[in-house]
Amino acid sequence: MTRPLRSNFPRGSYLWAVRNAQWQALGLDEADCEKPKIAVVNSSSELASCFSHLDSVSVQLKAAVRAAGAIPFEIRTAAPSDFITGAGARGAYMLGARDLITNDIEVAVEGAQLDGMICLTSCDKTVPGQLMAAARLNIPTLMVPCGYQASGAFKGKHVDIEDVFVGAMHAVTGSMPVEELIGMSRQAIRSPGVCSGLGTANSMHMVCEALGMALPGSTPVAANSDKMMADVRAAGARIVQMVLDDVKPRDILTHGAFLNAVRVILSVGGSLNTVKHMQAVAAEGRTGVDVYALFERLGSTTPVLSGVRPIGEETIEAFEAAGGCRALMKQLEPLLMTDVLTATGTTVAENLVDAIVHDPDVIRPIDRPVAPLPAIILLRGNLAPESGLIKTGIVERKQRRYTGPAICFWTTDDAIAGIKDGRIQPGCVVVMRGAGVCGGPAMGGGASRVVFAIDGAGLGDKVAILTDGHLSGLVCKGLVVAEVSPEAAMGGPLALVEDGDPITIDLDTRRLDLDVSAEVMAQRQARWKKPAQRAHGGWLQIYRENVRPLSQGAVLVDTGEAPGA
């Protein structure tokens, strides 16, 4: 052992005596109390299928930790699922729950001075919340991806949760019979696990591996499969050795590691939400890495090598069978920082030595990409001085410059009403505002509903959408710029847009601009009044009053460092 265990205190001291008394009452003997103590972070919940299998996974993981000579302590956290927890407060709990998980872990793990932790990663917000805690606490940590759910079939066709989400909004606009939606919903999810496809959960699972915080070859993976359980057992053994070797997150979370993760997400057109989540991890680790700048800089030089739903038609099952994230990184190897350390104790280059691409048509080589242009673009301009994000998909757009008059909405319900009553017409730019980290608060998922409703109304390729809210990782329809920052609720330019104002989106110059004179904008700014906050107390009020800008990952604490690419 290269260092003393922080969980052990001088024999006979106050803390040694009371801690050992507590632990021996749990069935540990005195020898056990001297072993490394590992937190098993588990967000098990019966509310959603994303988490419903984690208790059984934890049993095997704890057994592996014990077999490797350490003592596991299971730690529970909040378990937010967008489709379940998003029902309350118009989805406002979702992003805020990410940071609640981080603080939950700090209280339990740092308070008890445990020696390391291993996190069962599942749904969208649990993964970044756990990574943020790892970066903040900086004790040996390993992420264990717990798999995607099995999809089903309806009327002889593949159906998954993305189809149900899209179909629900098509039903709202009358373009899909409700009976069809009900039939799809009964078949879409056939097992526990996160949403299939490259939504936010699977994208973040791959981020864990690309950062070097999960074992190579562990993402994506079918939930409860033999492969997943083998990875779980391997992780249980590895975390103990990481504690003994003192391999910490900040040893791994270097600039090169974030560059690799950004390349991976760009190469599959993954979830836009990975940008703010990675920025939050970088902020918590005080790395000084500007993830937004990395996406901006690397986008034009990172080919799209796989078209998994929602940007293409490949399934997540086919992507895993083709070799998954490890095979993707093998194809990307010339573009990666391969000398960076990973949780294995070895470098990316060493981890990729025997990586195999089983299907080069699903995971393409660099010289034969599925798309010649980036699937994710970061825009700037007088409407987005900090940033705006757009997922363009892999189908080359005939129209890469779009100009139209604005039509503005402050709520999802008003925008959907605008679709139904004909106010939203072809050629316009739908402005959805007041849905950012403060205005929402916490970026509720209403913008995604509007995107799918517009698609259901047959307007998906006839209008553009701007929002300071976020999009579900399952969204890749139409011309939609999300997370426009600064947000409207804080007086960002989006707040000053009026119906009829000309707006231009230019994908080639990466610009988002409002064609209104500076003088007129100054007059509007002088008249602007901050909108009244929605009546939320409790956690949402704490979140709103403390959340930092998106450029800092929407974290709750001032990290004391400005990001720098």
C-alpha positions in Angstrom: 0.0 0.0 0.0 1.5 3.3 -1.0 -0.4 5.6 1.4 -2.4 5.5 4.6 -6.2 4.9 4.2 -8.0 8.1 5.0 -10.9 6.1 6.4 -8.6 4.8 9.2 -7.9 6.8 12.3 -5.3 6.3 15.1 -6.1 3.1 17.0 -7.9 4.0 20.2 -8.8 7.5 19.2 -12.4 8.9 19.5 -13.2 8.4 15.8 -11.6 5.0 15.6 -13.6 3.8 18.6 -17.0 5.1 17.5 -16.7 4.2 13.8 -15.5 0.7 14.6 -18.4 0.3 17.1 -20.9 1.3 14.4 -19.3 -0.9 11.7 -18.9 -4.0 13.9 -22.6 -3.7 14.7 -23.1 -4.1 10.9 -21.3 -7.4 11.0 -17.7 -6.3 10.2 -14.9 -7.6 12.4 -11.9 -5.6 13.5 -9.8 -6.8 10.6 -12.5 -5.6 8.1 -12.4 -2.1 9.7 -8.7 -1.8 8.6 -9.4 -2.6 5.0 -10.1 0.0 2.2 -13.6 1.3 2.3 -15.4 1.9 -1.0 -18.6 3.8 -1.5 -20.9 2.0 -4.0 -23.1 4.9 -5.2 -26.5 3.6 -6.2 -29.4 5.6 -7.5 -31.8 2.7 -7.5 -35.5 3.6 -7.7 -38.8 2.0 -8.4 -40.1 5.1 -10.2 -38.4 4.4 -13.5 -37.1 1.5 -15.5 -33.8 3.3 -15.9 -32.9 2.5 -12.3 -35.1 -0.5 -11.4 -32.3 -3.1 -11.9 -29.5 -1.3 -10.0 -30.0 -3.1 -6.7 -29.3 -6.5 -8.3 -26.2 -4.9 -10.0 -25.0 -3.6 -6.7 -25.1 -7.0 -5.1 -22.6 -8.3 -7.7 -20.5 -5.2 -7.5 -20.2 -5.3 -3.7 -19.2 -9.0 -3.9 -16.4 -8.1 -6.3 -15.2 -5.4 -4.1 -15.1 -7.7 -1.1 -13.3 -10.4 -3.1 -10.6 -7.8 -4.0 -10.0 -7.2 -0.3 -12.0 -4.1 0.5 -15.3 -3.2 2.2 -18.2 -1.8 0.2 -20.7 0.7 1.6 -23.8 1.3 -0.4 -24.7 5.0 -0.8 -28.1 6.1 -2.1 -28.8 9.3 -4.0 -31.7 10.9 -5.8 -32.8 9.1 -9.0 -34.2 11.7 -11.5 -35.7 10.3 -14.8 -36.8 12.9 -17.4 -39.9 11.0 -18.3 -41.0 10.6 -14.7 -39.4 13.3 -12.5 -39.9 15.8 -15.4 -43.7 15.9 -14.7 -43.3 18.3 -11.8 -42.8 22.0 -12.1 -42.8 21.8 -15.9 -39.6 19.8 -15.8 -37.7 22.2 -13.7 -36.4 19.5 -11.3 -34.3 17.8 -13.9 -31.0 19.7 -14.3 -31.2 20.8 -10.7 -31.3 17.1 -9.7 -27.9 16.6 -11.3 -26.3 19.0 -8.8 -28.4 17.5 -5.9 -26.7 14.2 -6.6 -23.3 15.7 -6.6 -23.9 17.3 -3.2 -25.6 14.1 -1.9 -22.5 12.1 -2.7 -20.2 14.7 -1.1 -22.2 14.6 2.2 -22.1 10.8 2.4 -18.6 10.0 1.0 -16.6 13.0 2.0 -18.3 13.2 5.4 -17.4 9.6 6.1 -13.9 10.0 4.7 -14.2 6.8 2.6 -11.2 5.8 0.5 -12.8 5.5 -2.9 -16.1 5.2 -4.8 -17.6 3.3 -7.6 -20.7 4.7 -9.3 -23.6 2.8 -10.9 -24.3 5.2 -13.8 -27.7 5.1 -15.4 -30.1 7.8 -16.5 -29.2 11.3 -17.9 -28.5 13.3 -14.8 -27.0 10.6 -12.6 -24.0 10.2 -14.8 -22.8 13.8 -14.8 -23.8 14.2 -11.2 -21.6 11.3 -10.2 -18.7 12.5 -12.5 -19.0 16.0 -10.9 -18.7 14.5 -7.5 -15.7 12.5 -8.6 -14.0 15.6 -9.9 -14.9 17.6 -6.8 -13.9 15.1 -4.1 -10.9 13.8 -6.1 -10.7 10.4 -4.5 -10.2 7.2 -6.5 -13.4 6.8 -8.5 -14.6 4.4 -11.3 -17.9 4.7 -13.3 -19.8 1.6 -14.1 -22.3 2.0 -16.9 -25.5 0.0 -16.2 -26.9 -0.4 -19.7 -29.6 0.5 -22.1 -33.1 -1.0 -22.2 -34.3 -3.5 -24.8 -36.6 -2.0 -27.5 -39.7 -3.7 -28.9 -41.7 -4.0 -32.1 -45.1 -2.7 -33.1 -47.0 -3.7 -36.2 -43.8 -5.4 -37.5 -41.6 -2.3 -37.0 -38.9 -1.4 -34.4 -40.2 0.8 -31.7 -38.4 2.5 -28.8 -38.9 5.4 -26.4 -37.9 7.9 -29.0 -40.8 6.8 -31.2 -43.2 7.2 -28.3 -41.8 10.6 -27.4 -42.2 11.8 -31.0 -45.5 10.1 -31.4 -47.0 11.7 -28.3 -46.5 15.2 -29.7 -47.8 14.0 -33.1 -50.9 12.8 -31.3 -51.3 16.3 -29.7 -51.3 17.9 -33.1 -53.7 15.3 -34.5 -51.3 13.7 -37.0 -51.2 10.3 -35.1 -54.2 8.4 -33.8 -54.1 8.1 -30.0 -54.7 4.3 -30.3 -51.5 4.1 -32.4 -49.5 5.9 -29.7 -51.0 3.7 -27.0 -50.0 0.6 -28.9 -46.4 1.9 -29.4 -46.1 2.8 -25.7 -47.0 -0.8 -24.6 -44.1 -2.3 -26.7 -41.3 0.3 -26.6 -39.5 -0.7 -23.5 -38.9 -4.4 -22.9 -36.3 -4.4 -20.1 -34.7 -2.1 -17.4 -32.0 0.3 -18.5 -31.7 3.8 -20.0 -33.3 5.0 -23.2 -32.0 3.1 -26.3 -30.3 5.2 -29.0 -27.7 7.9 -28.5 -29.7 10.1 -26.2 -28.1 11.8 -23.2 -27.7 8.6 -21.1 -25.8 6.5 -23.6 -23.9 9.6 -24.8 -22.8 10.3 -21.2 -21.9 6.6 -20.7 -19.6 6.9 -23.6 -18.2 10.2 -22.2 -17.2 8.2 -19.1 -15.2 5.8 -21.2 -13.7 8.4 -23.5 -12.6 10.5 -20.4 -10.9 7.4 -19.0 -13.3 7.2 -16.0 -14.9 3.9 -17.0 -13.2 0.6 -18.1 -12.4 0.4 -21.8 -15.1 -1.5 -23.8 -17.8 -1.0 -21.2 -20.0 1.3 -23.2 -22.6 1.1 -24.5 -23.9 -2.1 -23.2 -27.3 -3.9 -22.9 -28.6 -3.7 -19.4 -28.3 -6.9 -17.3 -26.4 -8.7 -20.1 -23.6 -11.1 -19.4 -21.2 -8.5 -20.9 -22.4 -5.8 -18.5 -22.2 -8.1 -15.5 -18.6 -9.1 -16.4 -17.7 -5.4 -16.6 -19.3 -4.8 -13.2 -17.2 -7.5 -11.6 -14.0 -6.2 -13.3 -14.8 -2.7 -12.1 -15.3 -4.0 -8.5 -11.8 -5.4 -8.5 -10.2 -2.4 -10.3 -11.5 0.2 -7.9 -9.7 -1.5 -5.0 -6.4 -1.4 -6.9 -7.1 2.3 -7.8 -7.4 3.1 -4.1 -4.1 1.2 -3.3 -2.3 3.0 -6.2 -4.0 6.3 -5.4 -5.2 7.0 -8.9 -7.5 10.0 -8.6 -10.0 11.7 -11.0 -7.9 14.8 -11.4 -5.0 12.6 -12.6 -7.3 11.4 -15.4 -9.5 14.5 -16.1 -6.9 16.4 -18.1 -7.3 18.7 -21.1 -6.4 15.7 -23.3 -9.1 13.6 -21.7 -11.8 16.2 -22.4 -10.5 16.6 -26.0 -10.9 12.9 -26.5 -14.5 12.9 -25.1 -15.5 15.8 -27.3 -14.1 14.0 -30.3 -16.1 10.9 -29.4 -19.4 12.8 -29.1 -18.8 14.8 -32.3 -18.0 11.6 -34.2 -21.4 10.1 -33.3 -23.5 13.3 -33.1 -24.3 12.5 -29.5 -26.5 14.5 -27.1 -26.1 18.3 -27.0 -26.5 17.9 -23.2 -23.0 16.4 -23.0 -21.6 19.9 -23.6 -22.9 21.5 -20.4 -22.4 18.3 -18.4 -18.7 18.0 -19.4 -18.2 21.7 -18.7 -19.7 21.1 -15.2 -17.2 18.2 -14.6 -14.4 20.4 -15.8 -15.5 23.2 -13.5 -15.9 20.9 -10.5 -12.4 19.5 -11.1 -11.0 23.0 -11.4 -9.3 22.0 -14.6 -9.6 25.3 -16.5 -10.9 23.4 -19.6 -13.4 25.3 -21.8 -15.5 22.4 -23.2 -17.6 24.8 -25.3 -14.4 26.1 -27.0 -13.4 22.5 -27.7 -16.6 21.7 -29.4 -16.3 24.9 -31.4 -12.7 24.2 -32.4 -12.9 20.4 -33.1 -16.2 20.3 -34.9 -14.9 20.9 -38.4 -12.1 18.4 -38.0 -14.0 15.5 -36.5 -15.8 13.3 -39.0 -19.1 11.6 -38.1 -18.3 7.9 -38.1 -21.6 6.4 -37.0 -25.2 7.3 -37.5 -27.0 5.9 -34.5 -30.6 7.0 -33.7 -31.6 9.8 -33.5 -29.1 11.2 -36.0 -29.3 8.1 -38.2 -31.0 4.8 -38.5 -28.5 2.5 -36.8 -29.6 1.0 -33.5 -27.6 1.1 -30.3 -27.5 -2.7 -30.4 -25.8 -2.6 -33.8 -23.3 0.0 -32.5 -22.5 -2.1 -29.4 -22.1 -5.2 -31.7 -19.7 -3.3 -33.9 -17.4 -2.7 -31.0 -18.9 0.3 -29.2 -17.0 3.2 -27.8 -13.7 1.4 -27.8 -14.0 0.5 -31.5 -15.0 4.1 -32.2 -11.9 5.4 -30.4 -9.8 3.0 -32.4 -11.1 4.5 -35.6 -10.5 8.0 -34.1 -7.1 7.1 -32.8 -5.1 9.5 -35.1 -7.2 12.4 -33.8 -7.0 11.5 -30.1 -4.6 12.4 -27.3 -3.5 8.8 -26.7 -0.9 9.4 -24.1 -3.3 10.4 -21.3 -3.9 8.3 -18.2 -7.1 6.3 -17.7 -8.7 4.4 -14.8 -6.9 1.3 -15.9 -3.6 2.8 -14.9 -2.5 2.8 -18.5 -2.9 5.2 -21.4 -5.5 5.4 -24.1 -3.0 4.1 -26.6 -2.4 1.0 -24.5 -6.1 0.4 -24.0 -6.6 0.5 -27.8 -3.8 -1.9 -28.8 -6.1 -4.9 -29.3 -9.4 -3.0 -30.0 -11.4 -4.5 -32.9 -14.0 -2.8 -35.2 -16.4 -5.7 -35.9 -18.5 -3.8 -38.5 -16.8 -1.0 -40.3 -20.0 0.0 -42.0 -21.6 0.8 -38.6 -18.4 2.4 -37.2 -16.7 3.9 -40.2 -13.0 4.7 -40.6 -11.9 8.3 -40.8 -11.5 8.3 -44.6 -15.0 6.9 -45.1 -17.3 8.9 -42.7 -21.1 8.8 -42.8 -21.3 12.6 -43.1 -18.8 15.1 -44.4 -20.0 17.9 -42.1 -20.2 18.1 -38.3 -23.5 16.9 -36.7 -23.1 19.3 -33.8 -22.3 23.0 -34.4 -21.7 25.8 -31.8 -23.1 29.1 -33.0 -22.3 32.6 -31.8 -23.6 36.1 -32.8 -25.5 39.0 -31.5 -28.3 36.7 -30.4 -25.9 34.2 -28.8 -22.9 36.2 -27.5 -21.8 33.2 -25.4 -23.1 30.2 -27.4 -26.0 28.4 -29.0 -26.0 24.7 -29.9 -27.5 22.9 -32.9 -27.6 19.3 -33.8 -27.7 19.1 -37.6 -27.8 15.3 -38.0 -26.0 13.5 -40.8 -28.3 14.4 -43.7 -26.7 17.2 -45.6 -29.0 20.3 -45.5 -29.9 21.9 -48.7 -30.6 25.2 -46.8 -27.7 26.1 -44.6 -28.6 29.7 -44.2 -32.1 30.5 -42.9 -33.7 33.9 -42.4 -37.2 34.5 -41.1 -39.4 36.7 -38.9 -39.6 35.9 -35.2 -42.7 34.7 -33.4 -42.1 34.6 -29.7 -43.4 32.5 -26.8 -42.6 32.3 -23.1 -44.3 28.9 -22.4 -44.5 25.5 -24.0 -48.3 25.6 -23.9 -48.5 28.9 -25.7 -46.2 27.7 -28.4 -48.2 24.5 -28.9 -51.4 26.6 -29.0 -49.6 28.7 -31.7 -49.2 25.6 -33.8 -52.8 24.6 -33.4 -54.3 28.0 -34.2 -52.1 28.7 -37.2 -49.9 31.5 -35.8 -46.8 29.5 -36.5 -46.5 29.7 -40.3 -43.9 28.4 -42.7 -40.8 30.6 -43.0 -40.9 31.9 -39.4 -38.4 31.5 -36.5 -40.1 30.3 -33.4 -38.5 31.8 -30.3 -39.0 29.8 -27.1 -37.6 31.7 -24.1 -37.6 31.7 -20.4 -36.6 28.1 -20.2 -32.9 28.4 -19.2 -31.2 27.4 -16.0 -32.6 30.4 -14.1 -35.8 31.1 -16.0 -37.0 27.5 -16.1 -35.5 27.1 -13.7 -33.1 24.3 -14.6 -34.0 24.0 -18.2 -37.2 22.0 -18.3 -37.9 19.8 -21.3 -40.7 21.9 -22.9 -38.6 22.9 -25.9 -38.4 19.2 -27.0 -42.2 19.0 -26.9 -42.5 22.0 -29.2 -40.0 20.6 -31.6 -41.9 17.3 -31.9 -45.3 19.1 -32.1 -44.0 21.3 -35.0 -42.7 18.1 -36.7 -46.1 16.5 -36.2 -47.8 19.5 -37.7 -45.8 19.1 -40.9 -43.7 22.2 -40.3 -40.4 20.5 -39.3 -38.6 21.6 -42.4 -40.5 24.9 -42.9 -39.6 26.8 -39.7 -36.6 27.3 -37.4 -36.6 27.2 -33.6 -34.5 29.1 -31.1 -34.6 28.4 -27.4 -32.6 29.1 -24.2 -33.9 25.8 -22.9 -32.3 22.4 -23.6 -33.3 19.6 -25.8 -33.8 15.9 -25.0 -30.9 13.9 -26.3 -33.5 12.1 -28.4 -34.2 15.2 -30.4 -32.7 15.6 -33.9 -35.5 17.1 -36.1 -35.6 20.4 -37.9 -33.4 23.4 -37.6 -33.3 24.0 -33.8 -30.8 26.1 -31.9 -30.9 25.3 -28.2 -29.3 26.6 -25.0 -28.9 30.1 -26.5 -26.8 31.9 -23.9 -27.0 34.3 -22.0 -30.6 33.2 -21.3 -33.6 35.5 -21.7 -34.5 35.5 -18.0 -31.2 37.1 -17.2 -31.6 39.8 -19.8 -29.8 38.0 -22.7 -30.5 39.3 -26.2 -33.1 36.6 -26.7 -35.3 38.5 -24.2 -35.3 41.6 -26.4 -36.6 39.9 -29.6 -40.1 41.0 -30.8 -42.5 39.4 -33.2 -41.5 40.1 -36.8 -37.8 40.7 -36.1 -35.6 39.2 -38.8 -33.4 36.4 -37.5 -30.6 34.6 -39.5 -29.1 31.2 -38.7 -26.0 30.5 -40.8 -24.5 27.0 -40.4 -21.4 27.8 -42.5 -20.4 30.9 -40.8 -21.6 29.6 -37.4 -23.6 32.7 -36.7 -27.0 33.4 -35.0 -28.0 37.1 -35.5 -30.9 39.4 -35.1 -31.2 42.1 -37.8 -32.2 45.0 -35.5 -30.0 48.1 -35.0 -27.9 48.5 -31.9 -29.9 51.7 -31.1 -33.2 49.9 -31.1 -31.8 47.1 -29.0 -30.4 49.6 -26.5 -33.9 51.1 -26.2 -35.4 47.7 -25.6 -32.8 46.9 -23.1 -33.6 50.1 -21.2 -37.3 49.1 -21.1 -36.7 45.5 -20.2 -37.8 44.2 -16.8 -36.8 40.9 -15.4 -39.8 38.6 -15.6 -41.4 37.5 -12.3 -40.1 34.2 -11.1 -42.4 31.3 -11.0 -43.5 30.5 -7.4 -41.1 27.8 -6.5 -39.7 27.4 -3.0 -37.5 24.6 -1.6 -34.8 23.1 -3.8 -35.8 25.0 -7.0 -35.4 28.3 -5.2 -32.0 27.3 -3.8 -31.0 26.2 -7.3 -32.2 29.4 -9.0 -30.4 31.6 -6.5 -27.1 29.8 -6.8 -26.7 28.4 -10.3 -23.8 29.6 -12.4 -24.1 30.3 -16.2 -24.0 27.6 -18.8 -20.5 28.6 -19.7 -19.5 27.3 -16.3 -21.6 24.2 -16.7 -24.5 25.5 -14.7 -22.8 24.3 -11.5 -23.9 25.7 -8.1 -20.5 26.7 -6.7 -18.0 29.3 -7.9 -15.0 27.2 -8.9 -12.8 30.2 -8.7 -11.4 29.7 -12.2 -12.5 31.0 -15.5 -12.4 28.3 -18.2 -9.7 28.6 -20.8 -9.4 26.4 -23.9 
